[in-house]
Amino acid sequence: MDKKIIAVTLGAIIIAGGSFYAGTRYDRLSGTAPLRGTGNFADLSPEERQARFQQMGAVGMSGRRGMRTEGMAGFTNGEVIAKDDRSITVKLREGGSRILFLSGTTQIMKSASSSIANLSIGTQVMATGKANADGSINAESVQIRPSISITQ
């Protein structure tokens, strides 16, 4: 009986290890694994984060052009379609919109620090912050981006 239990346990371990290895190989070959060396953006200051995004240019962290970033928690990219003293509404590229709540500590950047006065309807923005349960975001930084067309 003991030999049977040992054989079954050993077989299960081998199958689990093989499955894990096959999954990591598939992920690496399918191109869904993030690029090495992109670092942990959560540990960066807003200025360092902006510099890292500018270094990456139009290529996202997945290494693919035209990456959909709107679905990532706390990250929004699109056009300002409404604005008041405490929030902006951003039209997302894939459709829909997201409300960004602004506070006194939210950094509004345009290649240098800026203010909410530089946000207007039609402005392309990229924002980072903490996602709320309702899909809105408490913005930590909003970057004004040049208007570009992305073709896929």
C-alpha positions as CSV (number, residue, x, y, z in Angstrom):
1,M,0.0,0.0,0.0
2,D,2.8,2.4,0.9
3,K,4.5,1.9,-2.5
4,K,1.2,2.7,-4.3
5,I,0.8,6.0,-2.4
6,I,4.4,7.0,-3.1
7,A,4.0,6.2,-6.8
8,V,0.7,8.1,-7.1
9,T,2.2,11.1,-5.2
10,L,5.4,11.1,-7.3
11,G,3.3,10.9,-10.5
12,A,1.1,13.8,-9.5
13,I,4.2,15.9,-8.7
14,I,5.7,15.1,-12.1
15,I,2.5,16.0,-13.9
16,A,2.1,19.3,-12.0
17,G,5.7,20.2,-12.7
18,G,5.4,19.4,-16.4
19,S,2.1,21.4,-16.7
20,F,3.7,24.4,-15.0
21,Y,6.8,24.2,-17.3
22,A,4.5,23.8,-20.4
23,G,2.5,26.8,-19.3
24,T,5.5,29.1,-18.9
25,R,6.9,28.0,-22.3
26,Y,3.5,28.7,-23.9
27,D,3.3,32.2,-22.3
28,R,6.9,33.0,-23.4
29,L,6.3,31.8,-27.0
30,S,2.9,33.4,-27.4
31,G,4.3,36.9,-26.6
32,T,2.0,37.6,-23.6
33,A,4.8,37.8,-21.0
34,P,5.9,41.4,-20.2
35,L,9.2,42.6,-21.3
36,R,12.0,42.1,-18.8
37,G,13.5,45.2,-17.2
38,T,10.3,47.3,-17.3
39,G,10.4,47.4,-13.5
40,N,7.7,47.9,-11.0
41,F,5.9,51.1,-11.9
42,A,4.2,51.3,-8.5
43,D,7.6,52.0,-6.8
44,L,8.3,55.0,-9.1
45,S,7.5,58.6,-8.4
46,P,5.1,60.3,-10.9
47,E,8.1,62.0,-12.6
48,E,10.0,58.7,-12.9
49,R,6.8,57.0,-14.2
50,Q,6.3,59.7,-16.8
51,A,9.9,59.4,-17.9
52,R,9.6,55.6,-18.2
53,F,6.4,55.9,-20.3
54,Q,8.2,58.4,-22.6
55,Q,11.2,56.1,-23.0
56,M,8.8,53.3,-24.0
57,G,7.2,55.6,-26.6
58,A,4.3,54.0,-28.5
59,V,5.3,50.5,-27.5
60,G,3.5,49.4,-24.4
61,M,4.8,47.1,-21.7
62,S,3.7,44.0,-23.6
63,G,6.1,45.1,-26.5
64,R,3.2,45.5,-28.9
65,R,2.1,48.6,-30.6
66,G,-1.6,49.6,-30.1
67,M,-1.7,47.9,-26.8
68,R,-5.1,48.3,-25.0
69,T,-4.3,49.9,-21.7
70,E,-7.7,51.2,-20.8
71,G,-8.7,48.0,-19.0
72,M,-5.7,48.0,-16.7
73,A,-6.8,49.1,-13.2
74,G,-5.7,52.6,-12.4
75,F,-4.5,53.4,-16.0
76,T,-6.6,55.5,-18.4
77,N,-5.8,56.8,-21.9
78,G,-8.2,58.8,-24.1
79,E,-9.8,62.2,-24.9
80,V,-11.2,64.6,-22.3
81,I,-14.9,65.0,-23.1
82,A,-16.1,66.8,-19.9
83,K,-14.4,68.8,-17.1
84,D,-15.3,70.5,-13.8
85,D,-13.3,71.7,-10.8
86,R,-12.9,68.2,-9.3
87,S,-13.1,65.7,-12.2
88,I,-12.7,65.1,-15.9
89,T,-14.4,62.5,-18.0
90,V,-12.2,60.7,-20.5
91,K,-13.6,59.0,-23.7
92,L,-11.8,55.6,-24.0
93,R,-10.4,54.5,-27.3
94,E,-12.3,51.2,-27.2
95,G,-15.5,53.0,-26.5
96,G,-17.2,54.1,-23.3
97,S,-15.8,56.6,-20.8
98,R,-14.2,56.9,-17.4
99,I,-14.5,59.5,-14.7
100,L,-11.2,60.7,-13.2
101,F,-11.5,62.4,-9.8
102,L,-8.9,65.1,-9.3
103,S,-7.5,66.4,-6.0
104,G,-5.1,69.0,-4.8
105,T,-2.3,66.4,-5.0
106,T,-3.1,65.2,-8.5
107,Q,-0.3,66.1,-10.8
108,I,-1.3,67.5,-14.2
109,M,1.7,67.3,-16.5
110,K,2.5,68.6,-19.9
111,S,6.2,67.7,-20.4
112,A,6.5,69.6,-17.1
113,S,4.1,70.2,-14.2
114,S,0.9,71.9,-15.2
115,S,-2.6,72.5,-13.8
116,I,-6.2,71.6,-14.5
117,A,-6.5,74.9,-16.5
118,N,-4.5,73.1,-19.3
119,L,-7.1,70.4,-19.6
120,S,-9.8,71.1,-22.1
121,I,-12.4,69.1,-24.1
122,G,-10.6,67.3,-26.9
123,T,-7.3,67.0,-25.0
124,Q,-5.6,63.6,-25.2
125,V,-4.6,62.4,-21.7
126,M,-3.0,59.4,-20.0
127,A,-3.8,59.0,-16.3
128,T,-2.7,56.8,-13.4
129,G,-4.3,56.4,-10.1
130,K,-6.2,54.1,-7.8
131,A,-9.3,52.4,-9.3
132,N,-12.6,52.6,-7.4
133,A,-15.2,49.8,-7.3
134,D,-17.5,51.7,-9.7
135,G,-14.8,52.0,-12.4
136,S,-13.9,55.6,-11.7
137,I,-10.3,56.5,-10.8
138,N,-8.8,58.7,-8.1
139,A,-6.1,60.3,-10.3
140,E,-2.6,60.5,-9.0
141,S,-1.2,62.0,-12.2
142,V,-2.7,63.1,-15.6
143,Q,-0.3,63.5,-18.5
144,I,-1.4,65.6,-21.5
145,R,-0.5,63.7,-24.6
146,P,-0.1,64.9,-28.2
147,S,-2.9,63.9,-30.5
148,I,-1.8,60.8,-32.5
149,S,-3.7,58.3,-34.6
150,I,-2.9,54.6,-33.8
151,T,-3.4,52.1,-36.6
152,Q,-3.5,48.4,-35.9
